[in-house]
């Protein structure tokens, strides 16, 4: 959703293996494998156990009794409307006895618990009736949110509290969250005259629709007459009558001719897609101007760690300069790899993904197929479990689900359990491919955590979604590639951010914080996934239990560190392009002309005429003006890694400090303050750039 609404945030030391409570299994070939019960659960296909229960049947989706069938969405929506009316009445009453921020957060929670869940169900539930009912609920709640965001009485109460203080004593946390509510109100144009508010609503709808249409176009196949492609390449691509259909970039194909053909065809200029993008950028700019910002980037990045478009561009420019000499080494290595196949070859934009994969493969000295047996899903999950026990004194415990609780048969449920405090929250693991399921790795919030007025804590509930192949039988578990391992660790970084957050208010819980900080925990987990001492604890053959050889683990981890400069240069280029698109308007030329100009300055490979890769860049919709956030998050994560965990990735004292200073606060504190409290330094532009460069240089030294 384009706007962050006021009341809803819709929107991803080598230690020996010491398994506890192990079970011994023997497969049909007589090979013995040792798994903990936890690992065994993930190495077999989930099965709903038949329970003979006279008085207990379907508990409802996510244990919501209303959702025993899809018609329950109507009941949930009706309850939300009644609760919202009650809370709005309370907030605007002269006899109010509670803090205004408490009432607003209860409003937010009331909406989010249904809206967030419905947003997930509409895209993930295999039953069309459930998906449709959830979709309708999203639409109707969106309309309700729009009415709340333009409720003049609510705005007046909030403004009075900020200007004159509340009727009830408040503290710094109350005041920050109240200010965030006001900021979100103003983002929605509440302070505008009626005519301007009407224009805001119209523009916001326009931005949403344009973004949806543009996003669809980024995935659209391209067809060309078969006669336009040389005969020796036609067999590679799909056929539709007399047309060749190109569905992607074929980046991993061994033939540079195939990669070139796919690049030129799939990324060919598209006037309709260009028009959508231009219209989207113009509408965003007008929207920002309407609510008092000079550019859309200024609006999108208020309150972030880096705070302003000027700081963002300074960060990206300085990083681009520091990368120049380092990227040359990467491209020299790529050129040598390509010239092993083609003597007089040069590097073209369709080459880096293939050549870097070849380079990493050589460094690893172990094929992806050879590494797969050592990364069964159960073993990797057990590795995560032991890591979290070491760092945070929390464990992941497999929970048997009740009838009707899950949306598919192959879902796992985990309780996150603190050694002292008991259950902290629940994670539903939707890991396996199925027809109609989105093919992406992401984290969904179903219910945010918050401190209830009776002192208890509302458990956070999240879903982690991957697209792994499901285990076919008990003898062959799901096997993960190193990339899958990285993605699993990344998504669990988001999940643990949600689980370990202990905010007073759900409006700012866990990942509900600025984008350039929200990715820090997930990126930090990638550092753990690339650390030999961590992989050693769980990388073992699923049949024999034999550990992966130490040299193989070290080489695999080293291979991930290769080509870091060229990879980062591409991210810098994309980020600068994103900032220019969302900067001053009107743009100085077409989006393609701007791309070509910036590519010549910030990228080592020349622009290819008549191509327009930005028209396939879906992140311009979801991360408009914030694509840089991954680089800032990586800079902070790198500093946390080197300062706190590099010496010992299992350090309990550092883990508890990280949990207390960074993970617990969500958006309740400004991200700059969180980073400073954790690392002792403010995250200035220079500090962030130096963190990235230091991490890169140290890795390159290890590779020599």
Rosetta blueprint (number, residue, H / E / L):
1 X L
2 X L
3 X L
4 X L
5 X L
6 X L
7 X L
8 X L
9 X L
10 X L
11 X L
12 X L
13 X L
14 X L
15 X L
16 X L
17 X L
18 X L
19 X L
20 X L
21 X L
22 X E
23 X E
24 X E
25 X E
26 X E
27 X L
28 X L
29 X L
30 X L
31 X L
32 X E
33 X E
34 X E
35 X E
36 X E
37 X H
38 X H
39 X H
40 X H
41 X H
42 X H
43 X L
44 X L
45 X L
46 X L
47 X L
48 X L
49 X L
50 X L
51 X L
52 X L
53 X L
54 X L
55 X L
56 X L
57 X L
58 X L
59 X L
60 X L
61 X H
62 X H
63 X H
64 X L
65 X H
66 X H
67 X H
68 X H
69 X L
70 X L
71 X L
72 X H
73 X H
74 X H
75 X H
76 X H
77 X H
78 X H
79 X H
80 X H
81 X H
82 X H
83 X H
84 X H
85 X H
86 X H
87 X H
88 X H
89 X H
90 X H
91 X H
92 X L
93 X L
94 X L
95 X L
96 X L
97 X L
98 X L
99 X L
100 X H
101 X H
102 X H
103 X H
104 X H
105 X H
106 X H
107 X H
108 X H
109 X H
110 X H
111 X H
112 X H
113 X H
114 X H
115 X H
116 X H
117 X H
118 X H
119 X H
120 X H
121 X H
122 X H
123 X H
124 X H
125 X L
126 X L
127 X L
128 X H
129 X H
130 X H
131 X H
132 X H
133 X H
134 X H
135 X H
136 X H
137 X H
138 X H
139 X H
140 X H
141 X H
142 X H
143 X H
144 X H
145 X H
146 X H
147 X H
148 X H
149 X H
150 X L
151 X L
152 X H
153 X H
154 X H
155 X H
156 X H
157 X H
158 X H
159 X H
160 X H
161 X H
162 X H
163 X H
164 X H
165 X L
166 X L
167 X L
168 X L
169 X L
170 X L
171 X L
172 X H
173 X H
174 X H
175 X H
176 X H
177 X H
178 X H
179 X H
180 X H
181 X H
182 X H
183 X H
184 X H
185 X H
186 X H
187 X H
188 X L
189 X L
190 X L
191 X L
192 X L
193 X L
194 X H
195 X H
196 X H
197 X H
198 X H
199 X H
200 X H
201 X H
202 X H
203 X H
204 X H
205 X H
206 X H
207 X H
208 X H
209 X H
210 X H
211 X H
212 X H
213 X H
214 X H
215 X H
216 X H
217 X H
218 X H
219 X L
220 X L
221 X L
222 X E
223 X E
224 X E
225 X E
226 X H
227 X H
228 X H
229 X L
230 X L
231 X H
232 X H
233 X H
234 X H
235 X L
236 X L
237 X L
238 X E
239 X E
240 X E
241 X L
242 X L
243 X E
244 X E
245 X E
246 X E
247 X L
248 X L
249 X L
250 X L
251 X L
252 X L
253 X L
254 X L
255 X L
256 X H
257 X H
258 X H
259 X H
260 X H
261 X H
262 X H
263 X H
264 X H
265 X H
266 X H
267 X L
268 X E
269 X L
270 X L
271 X H
272 X H
273 X H
274 X H
275 X H
276 X H
277 X H
278 X H
279 X H
280 X H
281 X H
282 X H
283 X H
284 X H
285 X H
286 X H
287 X H
288 X H
289 X H
290 X H
291 X L
292 X L
293 X L
294 X L
295 X L
296 X H
297 X H
298 X H
299 X H
300 X H
301 X L
302 X L
303 X L
304 X L
305 X L
306 X L
307 X L
308 X L
309 X H
310 X H
311 X H
312 X H
313 X H
314 X H
315 X H
316 X H
317 X H
318 X H
319 X H
320 X H
321 X H
322 X H
323 X H
324 X H
325 X H
326 X H
327 X H
328 X H
329 X H
330 X H
331 X H
332 X H
333 X H
334 X H
335 X H
336 X H
337 X H
338 X H
339 X H
340 X L
341 X L
342 X L
343 X L
344 X L
345 X L
346 X L
347 X L
348 X L
349 X L
350 X L
351 X L
352 X H
353 X H
354 X H
355 X H
356 X H
357 X H
358 X H
359 X H
360 X H
361 X H
362 X H
363 X H
364 X H
365 X L
366 X L
367 X L
368 X H
369 X H
370 X H
371 X H
372 X H
373 X L
374 X L
375 X L
376 X E
377 X H
378 X H
379 X H
380 X H
381 X H
382 X H
383 X H
384 X H
385 X H
386 X H
387 X H
388 X H
389 X H
390 X H
391 X H
392 X H
393 X L
394 X E
395 X E
396 X E
397 X E
398 X E
399 X E
400 X L
401 X L
402 X L
403 X L
404 X L
405 X L
406 X L
407 X L
408 X L
409 X L
410 X L
411 X L
412 X E
413 X E
414 X E
415 X E
416 X E
417 X E
418 X E
419 X L
420 X L
421 X L
422 X E
423 X E
424 X E
425 X E
426 X E
427 X E
428 X E
429 X E
430 X E
431 X E
432 X E
433 X L
434 X L
435 X L
436 X L
437 X L
438 X L
439 X L
440 X L
441 X L
442 X E
443 X E
444 X E
445 X E
446 X E
447 X E
448 X L
449 X L
450 X E
451 X E
452 X L
453 X L
454 X L
455 X L
456 X L
457 X E
458 X E
459 X L
460 X E
461 X E
462 X E
463 X E
464 X E
465 X E
466 X E
467 X E
468 X E
469 X L
470 X L
471 X L
472 X L
473 X E
474 X L
475 X L
476 X E
477 X L
478 X L
479 X E
480 X L
481 X L
482 X H
483 X H
484 X H
485 X H
486 X H
487 X H
488 X H
489 X H
490 X H
491 X H
492 X H
493 X H
494 X H
495 X H
496 X H
497 X H
498 X H
499 X H
500 X H
501 X L
502 X L
503 X L
504 X L
505 X L
506 X H
507 X H
508 X H
509 X L
510 X L
511 X L
512 X L
513 X L
514 X L
515 X H
516 X H
517 X H
518 X H
519 X L
520 X H
521 X H
522 X H
523 X H
524 X H
525 X H
526 X H
527 X H
528 X H
529 X H
530 X L
531 X L
532 X H
533 X H
534 X H
535 X H
536 X L
537 X L
538 X L
539 X L
540 X E
541 X L
542 X L
543 X L
544 X L
545 X L
546 X L
547 X E
548 X L
549 X L
550 X H
551 X H
552 X H
553 X H
554 X H
555 X H
556 X H
557 X H
558 X H
559 X H
560 X H
561 X L
562 X L
563 X L
564 X H
565 X H
566 X H
567 X H
568 X H
569 X H
570 X H
571 X H
572 X H
573 X H
574 X H
575 X H
576 X H
577 X H
578 X H
579 X H
580 X H
581 X H
582 X L
583 X L
584 X L
585 X L
586 X L
587 X L
588 X L
589 X L
590 X L
591 X H
592 X H
593 X H
594 X H
595 X H
596 X H
597 X H
598 X H
599 X H
600 X H
601 X H
602 X H
603 X L
604 X L
605 X L
606 X L
607 X L
608 X L
609 X L
610 X L
611 X E
612 X L
613 X H
614 X H
615 X H
616 X H
617 X L
618 X L
619 X H
620 X H
621 X H
622 X H
623 X L
624 X L
625 X L
626 X L
627 X L
628 X L
629 X H
630 X H
631 X H
632 X H
633 X H
634 X H
635 X H
636 X H
637 X H
638 X H
639 X H
640 X H
641 X H
642 X H
643 X H
644 X H
645 X H
646 X L
647 X L
648 X L
649 X L
650 X L
651 X L
652 X H
653 X H
654 X H
655 X H
656 X H
657 X H
658 X H
659 X H
660 X H
661 X H
662 X H
663 X H
664 X L
665 X L
666 X L
667 X L
668 X L
669 X L
670 X L
671 X H
672 X H
673 X H
674 X H
675 X H
676 X H
677 X H
678 X H
679 X H
680 X L
681 X L
682 X L
683 X L
684 X L
685 X H
686 X H
687 X H
688 X H
689 X H
690 X H
691 X H
692 X H
693 X H
694 X H
695 X H
696 X H
697 X H
698 X H
699 X H
700 X H
701 X H
702 X H
703 X H
704 X L
